[in-house]
């Protein structure tokens, strides 16, 4: 399924359209067959700079898939759930860089009112 930028989609439409597994961690969806990360589904309150940044927490499953995403090549679809709780398709992105620098993590933790951040994943949009 091809998604239209800035249009809204239900969770089920996203899962079906990507042939993705409906399993934690939900912020990085994986292909059913390959387990490759195919999309990021980011809640704006937890990732205030979405779609350009993802800030995973320190949970073991969360860390594992964040690291898997960092090792793979290619692009992913990015959806952002905003204040109205709709999933907005924001486009095709790729990993630009990552950081686990304590100063950056502390700054993001303050912005997002979160603790125990693992790293910051910086994304860039790819022209489609």
N, C-alpha and C positions, 0 to 999 in steps of 0.2 A: 504494500500500500504506500502510496506517496502522500505525504502530509503537506498541507498548505500553511505557509508561514503566517503567524499571528491568528490562526484559527484555533478554536477550542476542540478538544477531544476528550472522550470519557476514558477512564482507566482501561476498560475492556477493549475499546477501539485501539488504544495504544498497544496493548498486549497482542491483540490479533494482528494488527498491521505490521508488527515487527517479529511475529512468531516468537515472542519472548516468554520466558519463564516467570510465573507469578510467585516469586519467592524472595525472601530477604537476601541481601539488602536491596530494598526497593528503589533506592536512588540510582542504582546502576543496573539496568535491565540487560539480561543475557539472552542470546539466541538459544532456542531449545536444543538444536542439534550440536552446535559448536561450542557453546558456553562463552563465546566471544561477547564482550560488552558492545551492545548495539545502540543504547540510548542512556541518557541521564534524565531523571525525573526529579526536579529540584523544587523544594518548597521555599518560597521567597523569604519566609520568616527565619528559616534555618540557614539559608544561603543567600544573604542579602545582595550579593553582587552577581547573582545568577542572571543570565546564562554564561557569564564570562569567568566565573569562579565556582568551584565546588570545594566545600570544606568538610571532608569526612571526619568522623569522630574516631576514637581509639578502639572501638570494639573489634574483636578478632575477625569476624566475618566482614565487617566494613573495611578494615585494613586490607584484608586479602583481596577483595575486589577492586579497591582503589589501586593497589599495586598491580593487579592484573591489567587494569585499564592503562596504567602508565607504561606497561611493557608492550602493549599491542600497538600496531600502526593503523592508520586509516582514520575514518571519521565516524561520528555518532550523531544521532538525532538528539536534540535537547528540547525538553518540555519543562515549563515552569508553572507551578501552581501558585497563583497570586491570591490576593486578599479575598476574591470572590470564590475561591476554591475550585476554579476551573483550571484545566490543564491547557496551557497555551503552547503551541508549537513555535519555537523560536529559531529553528533552522538547523543547519548542519555545521558541526564544530569538530575541531581536533584539539588534542592536547598541545599546548604551546610550551609550557614549562610546569615545574612543580617546586614547592618550597616547604621545608619543615623548620625554617629559621624561627627561633623562639619569639623574637620581637614581632614578626609578621603574624605568628599564631596567636600571640596575646592580643594584638590589635584586632584580628578577626573575631576572636572570642568575645571581646568587648562589644564589637559591632553587632554580633549575632546573639548576644546574651547567652553564650554557650561555654562549656568547659570541655576539657579533654579532647582537644582537636588533634588530629593525627598529622595532617599536612594540608596544603592548599594546592589545588589543581587549577592552573590557569588555562583557559580555553580561548581559542580564536575561531571566529566564524569563517567558514569556507564558502566562497561564492558558489551558488548552485546554478 
